[in-house]
């Protein structure tokens, strides 16, 4: 990817935590009405918790989180649909058909705790990235004529909806830029999603990026916009365009006439149709990413997608 975004140390935590910039474009759907009929839970006979798993050193888990981690491993099932829990699969590898998938999930849990994640965050990522995200019905996005890195024939496509004024998007852009240096088996496709909170400034920044794309320098402009989120006035956009070598006559005309306004807002409508309400929102082959936006997690999710249907 040309024009690698500058690393902002203060933003790294935002990427790791999976935080997003939220817009006011849509209200969240109302919560389903509560069932007026009280539900009586039947007593369950639970199998003893498994505390020893081949290949997983429970001692790696910080002592304060060890009980929660073991509970998670004993209660959660593999994302590939195995009938055994993660712990049961790893404790009896010979009887499990998805050891690799269970190892991925167990290692993810251990890594998250060792990086300081809370139990709530670990469980949320398991639900949104593994159980829900990986198994979600894939959305279909029109991928032509978008800012793109990588080959259109790549087996994995990451689609990102982002706002150039969103600090969480800037943090994600740095991680994604690093990812493009590490592997070539995916392509990255950028969609504009100017949040209402960003107003006209967000829209104009997206228009500037689109004109740069038309002139073959999308990623160079994206770098400038993310690196200078405090300075996105018209004069700033023109300065960045000149710095990256755009045809300034064409750039000025495109901005003055709002040539790319329809394209930018059409991108946003595509995101809204996919249920997006915050940025960045990332999809892996049409399915929600759902994990903290770290390099390790992107590699993990791409590896999961590459092995779809072949878990062993």
ZADO-1210 file (C-alpha; in nm, 4 decimals, padded with zeros to 6 digits):
<atoms>
<atom x="00.0000" y="00.0000" z="00.0000" code="UNK" pos="1"/>
<atom x="00.1508" y="00.3309" z="-00.0999" code="UNK" pos="2"/>
<atom x="00.1470" y="00.6136" z="00.1472" code="UNK" pos="3"/>
<atom x="00.1589" y="00.4080" z="00.4679" code="UNK" pos="4"/>
<atom x="-00.0249" y="00.5973" z="00.7469" code="UNK" pos="5"/>
<atom x="00.1916" y="00.7456" z="01.0228" code="UNK" pos="6"/>
<atom x="00.1904" y="00.5447" z="01.3449" code="UNK" pos="7"/>
<atom x="00.0054" y="00.7297" z="01.6190" code="UNK" pos="8"/>
<atom x="00.1081" y="00.5769" z="01.9503" code="UNK" pos="9"/>
<atom x="-00.1898" y="00.7315" z="02.1267" code="UNK" pos="10"/>
<atom x="-00.4246" y="00.5564" z="01.8836" code="UNK" pos="11"/>
<atom x="-00.2912" y="00.2036" z="01.9219" code="UNK" pos="12"/>
<atom x="-00.5178" y="00.1354" z="02.2169" code="UNK" pos="13"/>
<atom x="-00.8179" y="00.2423" z="02.0110" code="UNK" pos="14"/>
<atom x="-00.7385" y="-00.0146" z="01.7447" code="UNK" pos="15"/>
<atom x="-00.6758" y="-00.2922" z="01.9933" code="UNK" pos="16"/>
<atom x="-00.9955" y="-00.2224" z="02.1817" code="UNK" pos="17"/>
<atom x="-01.2081" y="-00.2246" z="01.8691" code="UNK" pos="18"/>
<atom x="-01.3537" y="00.1169" z="01.9534" code="UNK" pos="19"/>
<atom x="-01.5444" y="00.3025" z="01.6838" code="UNK" pos="20"/>
<atom x="-01.6604" y="00.6521" z="01.5939" code="UNK" pos="21"/>
<atom x="-02.0379" y="00.6638" z="01.6073" code="UNK" pos="22"/>
<atom x="-02.2682" y="00.8675" z="01.3899" code="UNK" pos="23"/>
<atom x="-02.6231" y="00.9860" z="01.4457" code="UNK" pos="24"/>
<atom x="-02.7464" y="00.8715" z="01.1072" code="UNK" pos="25"/>
<atom x="-02.9690" y="00.5973" z="01.2383" code="UNK" pos="26"/>
<atom x="-03.1134" y="00.5041" z="01.5710" code="UNK" pos="27"/>
<atom x="-03.0390" y="00.1522" z="01.6901" code="UNK" pos="28"/>
<atom x="-03.3261" y="-00.0933" z="01.6409" code="UNK" pos="29"/>
<atom x="-03.5587" y="-00.1207" z="01.9419" code="UNK" pos="30"/>
<atom x="-03.4922" y="-00.4050" z="02.1800" code="UNK" pos="31"/>
<atom x="-03.7341" y="-00.6958" z="02.1434" code="UNK" pos="32"/>
<atom x="-04.0240" y="-00.6921" z="02.3848" code="UNK" pos="33"/>
<atom x="-03.9731" y="-00.9009" z="02.6935" code="UNK" pos="34"/>
<atom x="-04.1605" y="-01.2286" z="02.7115" code="UNK" pos="35"/>
<atom x="-04.4326" y="-01.1771" z="02.9727" code="UNK" pos="36"/>
<atom x="-04.4292" y="-01.5447" z="03.0578" code="UNK" pos="37"/>
<atom x="-04.1711" y="-01.6163" z="03.3280" code="UNK" pos="38"/>
<atom x="-03.9207" y="-01.8767" z="03.2233" code="UNK" pos="39"/>
<atom x="-03.8445" y="-02.1487" z="03.4730" code="UNK" pos="40"/>
<atom x="-03.4980" y="-02.2888" z="03.4308" code="UNK" pos="41"/>
<atom x="-03.4644" y="-02.6611" z="03.4690" code="UNK" pos="42"/>
<atom x="-03.1715" y="-02.7825" z="03.6765" code="UNK" pos="43"/>
<atom x="-02.8792" y="-02.8872" z="03.4628" code="UNK" pos="44"/>
<atom x="-02.6290" y="-03.1588" z="03.5332" code="UNK" pos="45"/>
<atom x="-02.2981" y="-03.0080" z="03.4268" code="UNK" pos="46"/>
<atom x="-01.9864" y="-03.2032" z="03.3440" code="UNK" pos="47"/>
<atom x="-01.6858" y="-03.1238" z="03.5612" code="UNK" pos="48"/>
<atom x="-01.4824" y="-02.8307" z="03.4323" code="UNK" pos="49"/>
<atom x="-01.1799" y="-02.9330" z="03.2286" code="UNK" pos="50"/>
<atom x="-00.8627" y="-02.7726" z="03.3593" code="UNK" pos="51"/>
<atom x="-00.5976" y="-02.9554" z="03.1572" code="UNK" pos="52"/>
<atom x="-00.5788" y="-02.9241" z="02.7788" code="UNK" pos="53"/>
<atom x="-00.3002" y="-03.0565" z="02.5617" code="UNK" pos="54"/>
<atom x="-00.1059" y="-02.7736" z="02.4013" code="UNK" pos="55"/>
<atom x="-00.2615" y="-02.5059" z="02.6227" code="UNK" pos="56"/>
<atom x="-00.0739" y="-02.4022" z="02.9353" code="UNK" pos="57"/>
<atom x="-00.3341" y="-02.2740" z="03.1778" code="UNK" pos="58"/>
<atom x="-00.0532" y="-02.1247" z="03.3846" code="UNK" pos="59"/>
<atom x="-00.0115" y="-01.8641" z="03.1076" code="UNK" pos="60"/>
<atom x="-00.3407" y="-01.7083" z="03.2135" code="UNK" pos="61"/>
<atom x="-00.3030" y="-01.4303" z="03.4717" code="UNK" pos="62"/>
<atom x="-00.4159" y="-01.5737" z="03.8087" code="UNK" pos="63"/>
<atom x="-00.6892" y="-01.3124" z="03.8541" code="UNK" pos="64"/>
<atom x="-00.8552" y="-01.4166" z="03.5273" code="UNK" pos="65"/>
<atom x="-00.7861" y="-01.7902" z="03.5361" code="UNK" pos="66"/>
<atom x="-01.1277" y="-01.8935" z="03.6664" code="UNK" pos="67"/>
<atom x="-01.3074" y="-01.6831" z="03.4028" code="UNK" pos="68"/>
<atom x="-01.0803" y="-01.8084" z="03.1261" code="UNK" pos="69"/>
<atom x="-01.1403" y="-02.1720" z="03.2171" code="UNK" pos="70"/>
<atom x="-01.5134" y="-02.1091" z="03.2319" code="UNK" pos="71"/>
<atom x="-01.5047" y="-01.9550" z="02.8846" code="UNK" pos="72"/>
<atom x="-01.3098" y="-02.2490" z="02.7429" code="UNK" pos="73"/>
<atom x="-01.5512" y="-02.4947" z="02.9042" code="UNK" pos="74"/>
<atom x="-01.8679" y="-02.3136" z="02.7940" code="UNK" pos="75"/>
<atom x="-01.7901" y="-02.2024" z="02.4387" code="UNK" pos="76"/>
<atom x="-01.8027" y="-02.4202" z="02.1304" code="UNK" pos="77"/>
<atom x="-01.5787" y="-02.4052" z="01.8272" code="UNK" pos="78"/>
<atom x="-01.6862" y="-02.1627" z="01.5538" code="UNK" pos="79"/>
<atom x="-01.6811" y="-02.4448" z="01.2968" code="UNK" pos="80"/>
<atom x="-01.9838" y="-02.6138" z="01.4518" code="UNK" pos="81"/>
<atom x="-01.8190" y="-02.8919" z="01.6513" code="UNK" pos="82"/>
<atom x="-02.0425" y="-03.0466" z="01.9169" code="UNK" pos="83"/>
<atom x="-01.7659" y="-03.0285" z="02.1775" code="UNK" pos="84"/>
<atom x="-01.6579" y="-02.7282" z="02.3790" code="UNK" pos="85"/>
<atom x="-01.3136" y="-02.5803" z="02.3217" code="UNK" pos="86"/>
<atom x="-01.1816" y="-02.7400" z="02.6397" code="UNK" pos="87"/>
<atom x="-01.3384" y="-03.0791" z="02.5668" code="UNK" pos="88"/>
<atom x="-01.1895" y="-03.0835" z="02.2185" code="UNK" pos="89"/>
<atom x="-00.8387" y="-02.9992" z="02.3339" code="UNK" pos="90"/>
<atom x="-00.8547" y="-03.2426" z="02.6249" code="UNK" pos="91"/>
<atom x="-00.9507" y="-03.5282" z="02.3908" code="UNK" pos="92"/>
<atom x="-00.7835" y="-03.4421" z="02.0635" code="UNK" pos="93"/>
<atom x="-00.8175" y="-03.7897" z="01.9161" code="UNK" pos="94"/>
<atom x="-01.1971" y="-03.7673" z="01.9401" code="UNK" pos="95"/>
<atom x="-01.2280" y="-03.4123" z="01.8048" code="UNK" pos="96"/>
<atom x="-01.2560" y="-03.3222" z="01.4371" code="UNK" pos="97"/>
<atom x="-01.1699" y="-02.9546" z="01.4778" code="UNK" pos="98"/>
<atom x="-00.8593" y="-02.9357" z="01.6930" code="UNK" pos="99"/>
<atom x="-00.7075" y="-02.6554" z="01.4848" code="UNK" pos="100"/>
<atom x="-01.0142" y="-02.4339" z="01.5237" code="UNK" pos="101"/>
<atom x="-01.0347" y="-02.4984" z="01.8978" code="UNK" pos="102"/>
<atom x="-00.6646" y="-02.4196" z="01.9333" code="UNK" pos="103"/>
<atom x="-00.7178" y="-02.0872" z="01.7576" code="UNK" pos="104"/>
<atom x="-00.9961" y="-01.9932" z="01.9970" code="UNK" pos="105"/>
<atom x="-00.8093" y="-02.1090" z="02.3080" code="UNK" pos="106"/>
<atom x="-00.4937" y="-01.9264" z="02.2050" code="UNK" pos="107"/>
<atom x="-00.7011" y="-01.6156" z="02.1325" code="UNK" pos="108"/>
<atom x="-00.8528" y="-01.6258" z="02.4827" code="UNK" pos="109"/>
<atom x="-00.5119" y="-01.6631" z="02.6461" code="UNK" pos="110"/>
<atom x="-00.3600" y="-01.3852" z="02.4381" code="UNK" pos="111"/>
<atom x="-00.6449" y="-01.1471" z="02.5137" code="UNK" pos="112"/>
<atom x="-00.6130" y="-01.1963" z="02.8875" code="UNK" pos="113"/>
<atom x="-00.2364" y="-01.1586" z="02.8722" code="UNK" pos="114"/>
<atom x="-00.2838" y="-00.8303" z="02.6861" code="UNK" pos="115"/>
<atom x="-00.5090" y="-00.6994" z="02.9623" code="UNK" pos="116"/>
<atom x="-00.8538" y="-00.7546" z="02.8126" code="UNK" pos="117"/>
<atom x="-01.1505" y="-00.7843" z="03.0460" code="UNK" pos="118"/>
<atom x="-01.3675" y="-01.0945" z="03.0580" code="UNK" pos="119"/>
<atom x="-01.6536" y="-00.8921" z="02.9111" code="UNK" pos="120"/>
<atom x="-01.4375" y="-00.7904" z="02.6167" code="UNK" pos="121"/>
<atom x="-01.3118" y="-01.1455" z="02.5586" code="UNK" pos="122"/>
<atom x="-01.6657" y="-01.2838" z="02.5558" code="UNK" pos="123"/>
<atom x="-01.7858" y="-01.0052" z="02.3274" code="UNK" pos="124"/>
<atom x="-01.5108" y="-01.0755" z="02.0753" code="UNK" pos="125"/>
<atom x="-01.5795" y="-01.4499" z="02.0849" code="UNK" pos="126"/>
<atom x="-01.9448" y="-01.3784" z="02.0104" code="UNK" pos="127"/>
<atom x="-01.8906" y="-01.1121" z="01.7442" code="UNK" pos="128"/>
<atom x="-01.5740" y="-01.2401" z="01.5789" code="UNK" pos="129"/>
<atom x="-01.6006" y="-01.6172" z="01.6014" code="UNK" pos="130"/>
<atom x="-01.9531" y="-01.7418" z="01.6726" code="UNK" pos="131"/>
<atom x="-02.1345" y="-01.4516" z="01.5091" code="UNK" pos="132"/>
<atom x="-01.8954" y="-01.2860" z="01.2656" code="UNK" pos="133"/>
<atom x="-01.7424" y="-01.5962" z="01.1107" code="UNK" pos="134"/>
<atom x="-02.0818" y="-01.7646" z="01.0761" code="UNK" pos="135"/>
<atom x="-02.2803" y="-01.4588" z="00.9680" code="UNK" pos="136"/>
<atom x="-02.4575" y="-01.4477" z="00.6348" code="UNK" pos="137"/>
<atom x="-02.2145" y="-01.2678" z="00.4017" code="UNK" pos="138"/>
<atom x="-02.3071" y="-00.9282" z="00.2650" code="UNK" pos="139"/>
<atom x="-02.2371" y="-00.8452" z="-00.0983" code="UNK" pos="140"/>
<atom x="-02.0581" y="-00.5212" z="-00.1832" code="UNK" pos="141"/>
<atom x="-01.9924" y="-00.3680" z="-00.5284" code="UNK" pos="142"/>
<atom x="-01.6129" y="-00.3659" z="-00.5321" code="UNK" pos="143"/>
<atom x="-01.5354" y="-00.1956" z="-00.8627" code="UNK" pos="144"/>
<atom x="-01.4173" y="00.1664" z="-00.8715" code="UNK" pos="145"/>
<atom x="-01.3163" y="00.1809" z="-00.5042" code="UNK" pos="146"/>
<atom x="-00.9844" y="00.2509" z="-00.3383" code="UNK" pos="147"/>
<atom x="-00.8230" y="-00.0928" z="-00.3529" code="UNK" pos="148"/>
<atom x="-00.4973" y="-00.2551" z="-00.2491" code="UNK" pos="149"/>
<atom x="-00.4097" y="-00.6031" z="-00.3717" code="UNK" pos="150"/>
<atom x="-00.5251" y="-00.8308" z="-00.6503" code="UNK" pos="151"/>
<atom x="-00.8906" y="-00.8677" z="-00.7423" code="UNK" pos="152"/>
<atom x="-00.8201" y="-01.2409" z="-00.7620" code="UNK" pos="153"/>
<atom x="-00.7116" y="-01.2625" z="-00.3964" code="UNK" pos="154"/>
<atom x="-00.9095" y="-01.5294" z="-00.2072" code="UNK" pos="155"/>
<atom x="-00.9815" y="-01.2967" z="00.0859" code="UNK" pos="156"/>
<atom x="-01.1341" y="-00.9493" z="00.0597" code="UNK" pos="157"/>
<atom x="-01.1369" y="-00.7032" z="00.3479" code="UNK" pos="158"/>
<atom x="-01.3910" y="-00.4247" z="00.3051" code="UNK" pos="159"/>
<atom x="-01.3536" y="-00.1195" z="00.5267" code="UNK" pos="160"/>
<atom x="-01.6086" y="00.1584" z="00.5763" code="UNK" pos="161"/>
<atom x="-01.4364" y="00.4595" z="00.7299" code="UNK" pos="162"/>
<atom x="-01.4482" y="00.8340" z="00.7916" code="UNK" pos="163"/>
<atom x="-01.1286" y="01.0352" z="00.7458" code="UNK" pos="164"/>
<atom x="-01.2081" y="01.2399" z="01.0585" code="UNK" pos="165"/>
<atom x="-01.2529" y="00.9338" z="01.2806" code="UNK" pos="166"/>
<atom x="-00.9503" y="00.8701" z="01.5088" code="UNK" pos="167"/>
<atom x="-01.0378" y="00.5012" z="01.5354" code="UNK" pos="168"/>
<atom x="-01.0243" y="00.4804" z="01.1554" code="UNK" pos="169"/>
<atom x="-00.6805" y="00.6413" z="01.1609" code="UNK" pos="170"/>
<atom x="-00.5625" y="00.3800" z="01.4104" code="UNK" pos="171"/>
<atom x="-00.7062" y="00.0984" z="01.1989" code="UNK" pos="172"/>
<atom x="-00.5438" y="00.2374" z="00.8846" code="UNK" pos="173"/>
<atom x="-00.2007" y="00.2031" z="01.0397" code="UNK" pos="174"/>
<atom x="-00.2625" y="-00.1607" z="01.1334" code="UNK" pos="175"/>
<atom x="-00.4032" y="-00.2416" z="00.7901" code="UNK" pos="176"/>
<atom x="-00.1058" y="-00.0755" z="00.6229" code="UNK" pos="177"/>
<atom x="00.1228" y="-00.3001" z="00.8280" code="UNK" pos="178"/>
<atom x="-00.0871" y="-00.6014" z="00.7303" code="UNK" pos="179"/>
<atom x="-00.0311" y="-00.5285" z="00.3615" code="UNK" pos="180"/>
<atom x="00.3425" y="-00.5596" z="00.4252" code="UNK" pos="181"/>
<atom x="00.3052" y="-00.8976" z="00.5939" code="UNK" pos="182"/>
<atom x="00.0882" y="-01.0922" z="00.3518" code="UNK" pos="183"/>
<atom x="-00.0438" y="-01.0779" z="-00.0035" code="UNK" pos="184"/>
<atom x="-00.3299" y="-01.3291" z="00.0046" code="UNK" pos="185"/>
<atom x="-00.5982" y="-01.0638" z="00.0528" code="UNK" pos="186"/>
<atom x="-00.7162" y="-00.7392" z="-00.0964" code="UNK" pos="187"/>
<atom x="-00.8353" y="-00.4322" z="00.0896" code="UNK" pos="188"/>
<atom x="-01.1255" y="-00.2272" z="-00.0460" code="UNK" pos="189"/>
<atom x="-01.2121" y="00.1112" z="00.1030" code="UNK" pos="190"/>
<atom x="-01.5642" y="00.2576" z="00.1171" code="UNK" pos="191"/>
<atom x="-01.6446" y="00.6127" z="00.2232" code="UNK" pos="192"/>
<atom x="-01.8697" y="00.6459" z="00.5258" code="UNK" pos="193"/>
<atom x="-01.8735" y="01.0138" z="00.6317" code="UNK" pos="194"/>
<atom x="-02.0422" y="01.0300" z="00.9699" code="UNK" pos="195"/>
<atom x="-02.3056" y="01.2937" z="01.0336" code="UNK" pos="196"/>
<atom x="-02.0926" y="01.4207" z="01.3218" code="UNK" pos="197"/>
<atom x="-01.8168" y="01.5015" z="01.0736" code="UNK" pos="198"/>
<atom x="-02.0460" y="01.7203" z="00.8669" code="UNK" pos="199"/>
<atom x="-01.9297" y="01.8760" z="00.5420" code="UNK" pos="200"/>
<atom x="-01.5651" y="01.8339" z="00.6403" code="UNK" pos="201"/>
<atom x="-01.5899" y="01.4546" z="00.6362" code="UNK" pos="202"/>
<atom x="-01.7709" y="01.4590" z="00.3039" code="UNK" pos="203"/>
<atom x="-01.5175" y="01.6911" z="00.1392" code="UNK" pos="204"/>
<atom x="-01.2280" y="01.4807" z="00.2668" code="UNK" pos="205"/>
<atom x="-01.3890" y="01.1775" z="00.1052" code="UNK" pos="206"/>
<atom x="-01.4388" y="01.3724" z="-00.2187" code="UNK" pos="207"/>
<atom x="-01.0702" y="01.4660" z="-00.2181" code="UNK" pos="208"/>
<atom x="-00.9769" y="01.1012" z="-00.1697" code="UNK" pos="209"/>
<atom x="-01.2048" y="00.9974" z="-00.4542" code="UNK" pos="210"/>
<atom x="-01.0462" y="01.2474" z="-00.6929" code="UNK" pos="211"/>
<atom x="-00.7078" y="01.1131" z="-00.5861" code="UNK" pos="212"/>
<atom x="-00.8336" y="00.7620" z="-00.6634" code="UNK" pos="213"/>
<atom x="-00.9420" y="00.8727" z="-01.0102" code="UNK" pos="214"/>
<atom x="-00.5902" y="01.0099" z="-01.0623" code="UNK" pos="215"/>
<atom x="-00.4325" y="00.6874" z="-00.9321" code="UNK" pos="216"/>
<atom x="-00.3209" y="00.8076" z="-00.5877" code="UNK" pos="217"/>
<atom x="-00.5923" y="00.7074" z="-00.3429" code="UNK" pos="218"/>
<atom x="-00.3674" y="00.5608" z="-00.0743" code="UNK" pos="219"/>
<atom x="-00.1310" y="00.8579" z="-00.0848" code="UNK" pos="220"/>
<atom x="-00.4246" y="01.0909" z="-00.0185" code="UNK" pos="221"/>
<atom x="-00.5718" y="00.8602" z="00.2457" code="UNK" pos="222"/>
<atom x="-00.2374" y="00.8744" z="00.4260" code="UNK" pos="223"/>
<atom x="-00.2395" y="01.2543" z="00.4291" code="UNK" pos="224"/>
<atom x="-00.5992" y="01.2740" z="00.5482" code="UNK" pos="225"/>
<atom x="-00.5577" y="01.0276" z="00.8329" code="UNK" pos="226"/>
<atom x="-00.2253" y="01.1792" z="00.9367" code="UNK" pos="227"/>
<atom x="-00.3703" y="01.5314" z="00.9463" code="UNK" pos="228"/>
<atom x="-00.7190" y="01.4907" z="01.0887" code="UNK" pos="229"/>
<atom x="-00.6845" y="01.8248" z="01.2656" code="UNK" pos="230"/>
<atom x="-00.6405" y="02.0046" z="00.9324" code="UNK" pos="231"/>
<atom x="-00.9021" y="01.9136" z="00.6725" code="UNK" pos="232"/>
<atom x="-01.0206" y="02.2516" z="00.5492" code="UNK" pos="233"/>
<atom x="-01.0428" y="02.3200" z="00.1752" code="UNK" pos="234"/>
<atom x="-00.6980" y="02.4791" z="00.1666" code="UNK" pos="235"/>
<atom x="-00.5526" y="02.1797" z="00.3511" code="UNK" pos="236"/>
<atom x="-00.7048" y="01.9355" z="00.1034" code="UNK" pos="237"/>
<atom x="-00.5584" y="02.1322" z="-00.1856" code="UNK" pos="238"/>
<atom x="-00.2167" y="02.1317" z="-00.0182" code="UNK" pos="239"/>
<atom x="-00.2223" y="01.7542" z="00.0253" code="UNK" pos="240"/>
<atom x="-00.3296" y="01.7130" z="-00.3363" code="UNK" pos="241"/>
<atom x="-00.0317" y="01.9180" z="-00.4495" code="UNK" pos="242"/>
<atom x="00.2065" y="01.7314" z="-00.2187" code="UNK" pos="243"/>
<atom x="00.1142" y="01.3934" z="-00.3669" code="UNK" pos="244"/>
<atom x="00.1387" y="01.5230" z="-00.7225" code="UNK" pos="245"/>
<atom x="-00.2214" y="01.5425" z="-00.8394" code="UNK" pos="246"/>
<atom x="-00.3254" y="01.7435" z="-01.1434" code="UNK" pos="247"/>
<atom x="-00.4358" y="02.0535" z="-00.9545" code="UNK" pos="248"/>
<atom x="-00.6607" y="02.1809" z="-01.2312" code="UNK" pos="249"/>
<atom x="-00.8614" y="01.8589" z="-01.2280" code="UNK" pos="250"/>
<atom x="-00.8593" y="01.8481" z="-00.8491" code="UNK" pos="251"/>
<atom x="-00.9887" y="02.2047" z="-00.8144" code="UNK" pos="252"/>
<atom x="-01.2630" y="02.1453" z="-01.0701" code="UNK" pos="253"/>
<atom x="-01.3728" y="01.8209" z="-00.9016" code="UNK" pos="254"/>
<atom x="-01.3912" y="01.9871" z="-00.5616" code="UNK" pos="255"/>
<atom x="-01.5602" y="02.3073" z="-00.6815" code="UNK" pos="256"/>
<atom x="-01.8255" y="02.1190" z="-00.8793" code="UNK" pos="257"/>
<atom x="-01.8684" y="01.8427" z="-00.6214" code="UNK" pos="258"/>
<atom x="-01.8082" y="01.5890" z="-00.8942" code="UNK" pos="259"/>
<atom x="-01.7694" y="01.3031" z="-00.6472" code="UNK" pos="260"/>
<atom x="-02.0453" y="01.3930" z="-00.3998" code="UNK" pos="261"/>
<atom x="-02.2871" y="01.1343" z="-00.5391" code="UNK" pos="262"/>
<atom x="-02.0225" y="00.8610" z="-00.5248" code="UNK" pos="263"/>
<atom x="-01.9355" y="00.9383" z="-00.1638" code="UNK" pos="264"/>
<atom x="-02.2967" y="00.9375" z="-00.0496" code="UNK" pos="265"/>
<atom x="-02.3717" y="00.6234" z="-00.2507" code="UNK" pos="266"/>
<atom x="-02.0895" y="00.4529" z="-00.0595" code="UNK" pos="267"/>
<atom x="-02.2517" y="00.5582" z="00.2646" code="UNK" pos="268"/>
<atom x="-02.5893" y="00.4195" z="00.1599" code="UNK" pos="269"/>
<atom x="-02.4229" y="00.0857" z="00.0852" code="UNK" pos="270"/>
<atom x="-02.2884" y="00.0856" z="00.4386" code="UNK" pos="271"/>
<atom x="-02.6244" y="00.1778" z="00.5863" code="UNK" pos="272"/>
<atom x="-02.7870" y="-00.1076" z="00.3962" code="UNK" pos="273"/>
<atom x="-02.5320" y="-00.3389" z="00.5589" code="UNK" pos="274"/>
<atom x="-02.6335" y="-00.2137" z="00.9035" code="UNK" pos="275"/>
<atom x="-02.3300" y="00.0057" z="00.9672" code="UNK" pos="276"/>
<atom x="-02.3709" y="00.2720" z="01.2346" code="UNK" pos="277"/>
<atom x="-02.0091" y="00.3461" z="01.3302" code="UNK" pos="278"/>
<atom x="-01.6605" y="00.3538" z="01.1850" code="UNK" pos="279"/>
<atom x="-01.4444" y="00.1771" z="01.1095" code="UNK" pos="280"/>
<atom x="-01.6612" y="-00.1193" z="01.0125" code="UNK" pos="281"/>
<atom x="-01.4680" y="-00.4041" z="00.8544" code="UNK" pos="282"/>
<atom x="-01.5873" y="-00.7156" z="00.6736" code="UNK" pos="283"/>
<atom x="-01.3957" y="-01.0300" z="00.5794" code="UNK" pos="284"/>
<atom x="-01.5403" y="-01.1839" z="00.2634" code="UNK" pos="285"/>
<atom x="-01.8641" y="-01.0065" z="00.3461" code="UNK" pos="286"/>
<atom x="-01.8825" y="-01.1128" z="00.7106" code="UNK" pos="287"/>
<atom x="-01.8261" y="-00.8793" z="01.0090" code="UNK" pos="288"/>
<atom x="-01.4702" y="-00.8809" z="01.1427" code="UNK" pos="289"/>
<atom x="-01.5784" y="-00.8510" z="01.5050" code="UNK" pos="290"/>
<atom x="-01.2363" y="-00.8625" z="01.6748" code="UNK" pos="291"/>
<atom x="-01.0072" y="-00.5979" z="01.8197" code="UNK" pos="292"/>
<atom x="-00.8227" y="-00.4354" z="01.5307" code="UNK" pos="293"/>
<atom x="-00.4711" y="-00.5634" z="01.6000" code="UNK" pos="294"/>
<atom x="-00.2273" y="-00.7136" z="01.3519" code="UNK" pos="295"/>
<atom x="-00.2528" y="-01.0521" z="01.5249" code="UNK" pos="296"/>
<atom x="-00.6309" y="-01.0494" z="01.5055" code="UNK" pos="297"/>
<atom x="-00.6376" y="-00.9568" z="01.1368" code="UNK" pos="298"/>
<atom x="-00.3954" y="-01.2396" z="01.0649" code="UNK" pos="299"/>
<atom x="-00.6067" y="-01.4763" z="01.2734" code="UNK" pos="300"/>
<atom x="-00.9321" y="-01.3834" z="01.1001" code="UNK" pos="301"/>
<atom x="-00.7793" y="-01.4128" z="00.7532" code="UNK" pos="302"/>
<atom x="-00.6357" y="-01.7531" z="00.8439" code="UNK" pos="303"/>
<atom x="-00.9793" y="-01.8619" z="00.9651" code="UNK" pos="304"/>
<atom x="-01.1373" y="-01.7490" z="00.6398" code="UNK" pos="305"/>
<atom x="-00.8708" y="-01.9189" z="00.4302" code="UNK" pos="306"/>
<atom x="-00.9443" y="-02.2474" z="00.6093" code="UNK" pos="307"/>
<atom x="-01.3235" y="-02.2151" z="00.5918" code="UNK" pos="308"/>
<atom x="-01.4772" y="-02.5593" z="00.5575" code="UNK" pos="309"/>
<atom x="-01.1454" y="-02.7330" z="00.6223" code="UNK" pos="310"/>
<atom x="-01.1145" y="-02.7203" z="01.0015" code="UNK" pos="311"/>
<atom x="-00.9349" y="-03.0276" z="01.1368" code="UNK" pos="312"/>
</atoms>
